[in-house]
Structures are given as C-alpha cells and as structure tokens.
C-alpha cells in the first residue's frame, strides 16, 4: 500500500518538515554531482558503518576517524538513489506536518533527529560487525509514523494498492495502515536475522527502532493541551476540506 494523503489538514505552515525535506534534497543533489569514488567516500564517512564503532582496530586500519559520532545524525540526510529519497520524503510530507502541528517546529526537529539517532544505534546494535554503510531518513520518519499513530489514530489514509497492472485507490484507518506497516518491518527484520530475507540492503531494525522510539517519546515533545483538529471530529468531510502544506 502506497500512501497518497491523509485526512488531517495542517493547522500551521510546517516549517520544520519543509526545511528537513529541503536539506535532504540539497544533500541528494550534491551526491549526484560526485564521482562514484567520491560518493562512496562520502557514504562511508557520513553514513553509519556499525563496525566503525564496534571494531576500533578495523576502523583505524581503513582510516575512519575514531571517537567521532556525527554519522548518527548525518546518515539521516544521505540517500542511496531516487526511489529511496522520493519514498522517504513523500512519507515525511504526508505525515510530518501533522506531527509538527502537535509539537511545534523546534520540538519536532529535535524529535525527528532523536528518532533517527536511536534508529541508527539500533542498527549498530543488531548488526555490530557489519562493514556496510547505512544511510537514509527512514529511521527518523519511522519515528514520525509512531507519533502519528498515537496522535491521530482516527485519521484515514488514502492509499494506492496495485493489483498486477491495475491501480486501486481506497481509504484505510491510519491505525490499520501504520500497524500493518510496523508488522511488515518486524517480519522482514526477523527474517533478516534468520537469513531468510534476501533484502539485506534495508535496515529493517532501524525502522523498528525509530518507530518504537517515536511512540515512546512523542508525548514528551507534544504541546500542552493540544486543540482537537477539526477533521478528527468530522472525518467524513475530509475529502472536501482544503489542505494547507
């Protein structure tokens, strides 16, 4: 299921969400200007390579700076291709503005980076010997999804579900969409541990860690006494309501 939009209109301009998307896009355009060798160096230097933190001798032998932890943040702004960045930024565009409404721009930014950092640390914990770099905003966005699940469980999501070559569009409750999404990650992550999942280039456990982190800490970042959104009270009218982005 590919999400197209949700039923919750923005109540304010999502400054932080737009800024994060812009930074990711600028970073990706910069990646496109690099030679393959330079891009590989950037990915290894600013992406998360678990063995860099767990195997000091190996890290020194290949020239990694030891005792630096900036990749915990910088990996969130690098992407491995067009599909990677488009899918991530689209999900952030759909769900990020509403979570930002509930937190405010500054708190949302801190929340986003925290979830991404926790996601990266979970990836290191699950794959301590990996020498393959991991990049992308998926872990941080998973945290946004976790917060959205708790903040807006009665919202609805318009999704595209392809059957062979035929696209089908329908609405599903946000809680159902996000629960299915989470258990898909959990199943894939568990399969990757047993070796039965061939999609080894996806950091499933980073997604899981970010999502759980988002659910746990989102209330710490929420504004006091939030005002109920109008579309929560009248969900049947969401299609007719203007959406401000």
C-alpha positions in Angstrom: 0.0 0.0 0.0 1.4 3.3 -1.1 0.1 6.4 0.9 -1.2 9.3 -1.2 -2.5 11.6 1.5 -4.1 11.6 5.0 -7.3 13.2 6.3 -5.7 15.7 8.7 -5.3 19.2 7.3 -2.3 21.3 8.5 -3.2 24.0 11.0 0.0 25.9 10.5 2.8 26.1 8.0 5.1 23.0 8.6 8.3 25.0 8.6 10.5 22.2 10.1 9.1 19.5 7.8 9.7 21.6 4.7 13.2 22.5 5.9 14.1 18.9 6.6 12.9 17.9 3.1 14.8 20.7 1.6 18.1 19.8 3.3 17.6 16.1 2.2 17.0 17.2 -1.4 20.1 19.6 -1.4 22.2 16.8 0.0 21.0 14.4 -2.6 21.6 16.8 -5.5 25.1 17.2 -4.1 25.5 13.4 -4.1 24.6 13.4 -7.8 27.4 15.8 -8.6 30.0 13.5 -7.2 32.1 10.9 -8.9 31.4 7.2 -7.9 34.6 7.2 -5.9 33.9 10.4 -4.1 30.3 9.4 -3.4 31.5 6.1 -1.9 33.8 8.0 0.4 31.0 10.4 1.5 28.7 7.4 2.2 31.3 5.6 4.3 32.4 8.7 6.1 28.9 10.2 6.9 26.8 7.0 6.8 26.6 4.5 9.7 29.1 1.7 9.4 28.5 -0.4 12.5 32.0 -1.9 12.6 33.4 1.6 12.8 32.0 1.9 16.3 32.5 -1.7 17.5 35.8 -2.7 15.9 38.4 0.0 16.6 41.3 -1.9 15.1 39.5 -2.3 11.8 38.3 1.3 11.8 41.8 2.6 12.2 43.1 0.3 9.5 40.8 1.7 6.9 41.2 5.3 8.0 38.0 6.1 9.9 38.1 8.9 12.4 37.8 7.1 15.8 35.9 8.7 18.6 33.6 10.7 16.4 29.8 10.1 16.3 28.5 12.6 13.7 27.2 9.7 11.4 24.5 9.1 14.0 23.0 12.4 12.7 24.5 12.8 9.2 23.4 9.4 7.9 19.8 10.7 8.1 20.4 13.2 5.2 22.0 10.8 2.7 20.2 8.6 0.3 21.1 5.7 -2.0 19.0 6.6 -5.0 16.0 8.3 -6.5 13.4 5.8 -5.2 15.0 5.9 -1.8 14.7 9.7 -1.3 11.4 10.1 -3.1 9.6 7.4 -1.0 11.1 8.8 2.2 10.4 12.5 1.5 6.8 11.6 0.4 6.1 9.9 3.6 7.5 12.8 5.6 5.4 15.2 3.5 2.2 13.3 4.3 2.7 12.6 8.0 5.3 15.1 9.2 3.2 18.3 9.1 0.5 16.9 11.5 3.0 15.7 14.0 4.8 19.1 13.7 1.4 20.7 14.5 1.2 18.8 17.7 4.8 19.6 18.7 5.8 22.9 17.2 8.7 23.3 14.8 11.6 23.3 17.2 10.4 20.3 19.2 9.6 18.4 16.1 13.1 19.0 14.7 14.7 17.6 17.9 12.2 14.7 18.0 12.9 13.9 14.4 16.7 13.8 14.9 16.4 11.9 18.1 14.3 9.2 16.4 16.8 9.0 13.6 19.7 8.7 16.0 18.0 5.9 18.0 17.2 4.1 14.8 20.9 4.3 13.8 22.0 3.0 17.2 19.6 0.1 17.0 21.0 -0.7 13.6 24.5 -0.8 15.1 23.3 -3.0 18.0 21.6 -5.5 15.7 24.5 -5.6 13.1 27.6 -4.8 15.2 30.1 -6.5 12.7 28.6 -5.0 9.5 31.0 -3.0 7.4 28.3 -1.9 5.0 27.2 1.8 5.3 23.6 2.5 6.1 22.1 5.8 5.0 18.6 7.4 4.8 15.9 9.2 6.7 13.8 6.1 7.1 14.5 5.6 10.8 13.6 9.2 11.7 10.5 9.1 9.5 9.5 5.8 11.2 9.6 7.8 14.5 7.2 10.3 12.9 4.9 7.5 12.0 5.0 6.1 15.5 4.0 9.6 16.8 1.3 9.9 14.2 -0.2 6.5 15.3 -0.7 7.8 18.8 -1.7 11.4 18.0 -4.1 10.7 15.1 -5.4 7.1 15.4 -8.8 8.0 13.9 -7.4 9.7 10.8 -7.7 8.0 7.5 -5.1 7.4 4.8 -5.8 7.3 1.1 -3.6 4.6 -0.4 -2.8 3.2 -3.8 -2.8 -0.6 -3.9 -1.6 -2.1 -7.2 -3.0 -5.4 -8.4 -0.9 -6.6 -11.3 -1.1 -3.5 -13.6 -4.3 -2.1 -12.2 -4.2 0.6 -9.5 -6.8 0.6 -6.8 -7.5 3.6 -4.5 -9.1 3.3 -1.2 -9.1 4.7 2.3 -7.9 2.9 5.4 -7.8 4.0 9.1 -4.4 5.4 9.9 -4.1 2.9 12.8 -4.6 0.0 10.4 -2.2 1.3 7.9 0.5 2.0 10.5 0.1 -1.3 12.3 0.4 -3.2 9.1 3.5 -1.1 8.2 5.1 -1.9 11.6 4.5 -5.6 11.5 5.8 -5.7 7.9 9.0 -4.2 9.2 9.0 -6.6 12.1 8.5 -9.6 10.0 11.2 -8.5 7.5 13.6 -7.7 10.3 13.1 -11.0 12.0 13.6 -12.8 8.7 16.8 -10.9 8.1 18.2 -12.3 11.3 17.5 -15.8 10.3 18.9 -15.3 6.8 15.6 -16.0 5.0 15.2 -12.4 3.9 17.3 -11.5 0.9 16.7 -7.8 1.1 19.8 -7.3 3.2 20.3 -3.8 2.0 17.4 -2.5 4.0 17.9 -1.6 7.7 14.6 -3.1 8.9 15.6 -2.8 12.6 16.4 0.8 12.2 12.8 1.3 11.1 11.5 -0.7 14.0 13.8 1.2 16.5 12.7 4.6 15.1 9.0 3.7 15.2 9.1 2.5 18.8 11.2 5.5 19.9 8.6 7.8 18.3 5.8 6.1 20.2 7.7 6.3 23.5 8.9 9.9 23.4 6.3 11.7 21.3 4.3 12.8 24.3 7.4 14.4 25.8 7.5 16.7 22.8 3.8 17.4 22.4 2.4 20.8 23.2 0.4 21.2 26.3 -3.4 20.8 26.0 -3.4 20.4 22.2 -6.6 21.6 20.4 -8.5 18.9 18.6 -8.3 19.1 14.9 -11.5 19.7 13.0 -11.0 16.7 10.8 -10.8 14.4 13.8 -14.3 15.5 14.8 -15.7 15.2 11.3 -13.8 12.5 9.5 -16.4 12.0 6.8 -15.8 15.5 5.4 -12.1 15.2 4.9 -12.1 14.9 1.2 -13.8 18.3 0.9 -11.5 20.2 3.3 -8.7 22.3 1.9 -5.2 21.1 2.8 -2.5 23.6 3.7 1.1 22.5 3.2 
